[in-house]
């Protein structure tokens, strides 16, 4: 574990120390994910694995929306659409 302190600029920016960037494989132009929970902040390099970690959200969202879309009470609008 490496622990470093950094200062936050007036624009809310921080610099990730070089040795941490090297160990983490973070390069100029890389995308990072910032997660805040319970007063803690996690910064992680975006990777295909992280994209896969969130894939279930899309599936669950689709399931939730299907329940809304398949609502029979909305079928009344079909009679107006057909006209």
Buried (B, 14 or more C-beta within 10 A) or exposed (E): EEEEEEEEEEEEEEEEEEEBBEEBEBEEEEEEBEEEEEEEEEEBBEEEEEEEEEEEEEEEEEEEEEEEEEEEEEEEEEEEEEE
